[in-house]
Amino acid sequence: RQTRIVQGSSTLWKIFTINHHLREETSTNNKANVRLDATIDMTTGEVLLANDATDFDDQDEWFQAYVPQEQDGCYLDTPDGLVAEAGDSTDKVCWWHMADGKVLGLHQGQLVEYDAETLSPLGIVVHRENLQQRQVMVVQDGTAVVLVDNNNNNNNTKNNNNNNNN
């Protein structure tokens, strides 16, 4: 778990991350690790990042947030039925409103939930490993998302056909 803290005045803001799982090794009272992420000069608008992105390993594994836009051409007006075929969800970018107002979308092979008002990404609903080779369907008038594993369906169909022949 992490918490973000913004500390500032009318001229300078500092953004910190508190990592509740990492503890300071030098601390005798078990304090959580606090990291300065950025400093923002409110007069000039200059943002100074405390950590260069090249300092971190596994940059290929980073999630790059796609923020839906009203006119981006990726919006599905009526997502009833098949949204993504098995195998094409890794390249597909689309988003839609569910019946309850929640906003879901496919991006980088993952099913992502977005804030309904700002369309900012809230989190990953289904990770890419769990979405591979599955169809994504919106059913029951937009009240449910269903993942269909074609491999399991083929096995079930074969078993049902064998049972019908007996």
N, C-alpha and C positions, 0 to 999 in steps of 0.2 A: 504494500500500500504506500501511496505517496500523497503528499499534501502540497499544494502550492500556496505560497505566501507572497503578497505584494506589500512592500514597505516603501513609503515615499513621502515626498513633500511636493510643493508646487513646482520645484525645479528638477527633481531627480526621483526616479522610481527604481527599485531593485526587486527582482523576481527571484525567489528562492524555491528550492524543492526540498522537502523533508522526506527522506526515505525511512519509513518506520521499521523496515526489516534489517537495515544496516545500522550498526551501532559504532560510535566512535571508540577506537581502540584505546585512546588515552584517557577516556572518561571513566571516572570511578563511580559515577551515578547512572550509568547505562543510558546515556543520551542518544537519541536518534541522530543519524547523519544528516547534516544540513549543508546544502550545496547552493552557491550563488550561480544562477543560470544566465542572467542578463541584467544590464544596467541601461536605463533609458533616460536620456537627457530630455526633459520636457520642454526646454527652451528651443533646442535645435531639432529635436525629433530623432537624434542619433541613437541607434541601438548598438550596444557593445555586448556581444556574447562572451560569456566567461569561459566557455569551453568550445574550442573549434571542433566542428563535426568530424574532422579527420582524426581526432583523438580516440574515437570510439571504434571498436571492432564490429564486424558483421554488418556493415552498412547496407549490404544487399538484402538483409532481413528486415530492414526498417519498413514500417507501414507509412506510405505516403498518402495522406488524407486527400480524398477527392471531395470537394464541396459541391453538391448539386446546385445548379443555377436554373432559374425559371425557363430560360430559352436555350438550354444547352443541347437540345435534341436527344437527350438520354431519358427523358421523362416518359413513363408508361402511363397513359391516361386511365386505362381500364385493365389492370393486370389480372385478368381472369384466365386461369389455366397455366400453360407452360410459359415461364419467364426465361429460362436458360436450358439449353440441351446439355446433356452430359458431355463434359469435355470442353464446352465453349465458354464456361463461366470464368475461366482464367483471363480471357481477353475482353469479355463483355463489361461495359459500363452502363448501368441503367439504375433508375430509382423510381419509387412509386409510393403512394399513400395507401396504407391499409384502411380498412373500414373504421377502425377506432381512432384514426388520425395519426398513428405512428408512421414514420417514414423509414423505409428500408431500401437498400440498394445493393447491387453487386459491384465490387471494385477489387481489383487485384486478386480475383479468384476467391473472395470472401464475401459473406453476407454481413452487411454493416447496418447498424441503426443510426439514424440521424435525428437531431433535435427538430421537432416539427415546426418551430417558429424560425430559428436561425439557419437550419439545415447544416449545422456543424456536426461532425461525426461524434457520436457518443461512445461507440464501442463496437467490437466485433461480435456478432451473434453466432456465426458459424465460421470457423477457421478454414483456410484453404485445404488442409489435409483432409478435413471431414466433408468437404464439398466436392472434391475431385470425383469424376465419373458419376455424378448424381445430377438428375434433373431438378430444377427448382420450379415449383409450381405454387401459384396463389389460388386458393380454393375457397369455397363456401362464401361467395360474394365478398372476398377480400378480408375475411376474418382469420384465415390461417395460411401459413406457409408450410409446404410439404416438400421434403427431399425424397426423391425416388431413386433407389439404387437399382439400376437395370440388371446387374448381375444377380441380385437376389430375386428379382421378378422372374427372370428366365428360369431359375431353379424351381421357384414355386409353381410356375406354369407347367413345367415338365412333371413335377410331382402330382399336380392336380390331374393332368392328362393320364398319367399312369393309374391313378386311383379310379378315374372314370372308366377305364378299360376293364377293371376287375369286376 
